[in-house]
């Protein structure tokens, strides 16, 4: 991929509004009983309604409405007591009805906000225009048959929440922080699993540029961004593309574009339609959704702990830095696992546990291509088993270096306990002074030149001695004891 484009020059500003499509966590689709479960096999989960056979009628899934109302409460929006489903007409090969059932005039929610903060900056609130419910389309497949396009309707009819922000974001980093925060909120309340790789959460970015303080420029919409990294790259490229057009005397055309992640560029897809082009009208087969105040407020009362509240609690209870607490709170599963783990580990602080989760364990996830839930379910890394490993480190029975080796073996054999692996591999930490003393005396005796250099003032040589000692013991020596003994011997 090409190198990242430069940022806009001083005096120019990127303006971004986001449309986030979040799949509602539900066992079935929005208007049919077909499962909404992700599948690699094409057309495995398709009902007569999903493929729009003549005479079939939609039936609204009430649990999807409930999850959307919970989301509205979590975002601080105003839930409409009456909302209407409408038909949005356009033609795609993967839209079997020839229209999408969505909401325009009377969405489920208006207003709301998401608070974001980039590292080292104060937080600010991004306003939300609306949240509405709609059905997903299918998917066109261009790589199954040579020269042909196939259609997979597994996603056809899957329930989505479209959450539309006001154009208040000004960089890819801010947009990424907004989506990350929004994702964490939806995951915390269980209304969306947030899996961007499987398409459970996708982003359309409306991007324009302007002189600071000037009128909004012509926007272009970048469709279907399914990773935060791609979101940042697409916005950076598109902003510079538009600036170069304007600065050379041209005019930006309003259009829909796609992001080529391999080349790091956006490409024109079609001219951008306005709302009237879709010929919206109320769906005659679906009555309006009418909600009582008691029902709406009853759902507000069962909201679980939201990410901002959890961050504050993690900072106060576990003495974590706000940034670290924020990383944990992005994923409810991760933060729950952290709290379970912290309560079981001996000899390590909560900060140490958090650093291990975000560092060593995160690396293991990337290497294996699985999330934390995958390590737990497929590799047997329960919080109790992980706590046994970390306690061996915390109590000084093995070194942190040996802990990495033990973790690797634990993931290879889900039945093996950390202590049995330590014993089998002989990884017990050497912390006995009497055992280490002759080894270090021999090290100094065989490296008299380095000893003389240290004693003549080249203190940096000390680190070399520590490294040699750790190498001789294959990382098993207790670094604290090694440092103490070396200083005693070198000062003699």
Buried (B, 14 or more C-beta within 10 A) or exposed (E): EEEEBEBBEEEBBBBBBBBBBBBBBBEBBBBBEBBBEBBEEBBEBBBEBBBBEEEBEBEBBEBBBBBBBBBBBBBBBEBBBEBBBBBBBEEEEBBBBEBBBBBBEBBBBBBBBBBBBEEEEEEEEBEBBBBBBBBBBBBEBEEEEEEEEBBBBBBBBBBBBBBBBEBBBBBBBBBBBBBBBBBBBBBBBEBBBBBBEEBBBBBBBBBBBBEEEEEEBBBBBBBEBBBBEBBBBBBBBBBBBBBEBBEEEEEBEBBBBBBBBEEBBBEEBEEBEEEEEBEBEBBEEBEEBEBEEEEBEEBEEEEEEBBBEBBEBBBEEBEBEEEBBBBBBBBBBBBBBBBBBBEBBEEBBBBBBBBBBBEBBBEBBEEEEBBBBEBBEEBBBBBEBBBBBBBBBBEEBBBBBBBBBBBEBBBEEEEBBBBBBBEEEEBBBBBEEEEBBEBBEEBBEEBEEBBEBBEEEEEEBBEBBBEBBBEBBBBBBBBEBBBEBBEEBBEE
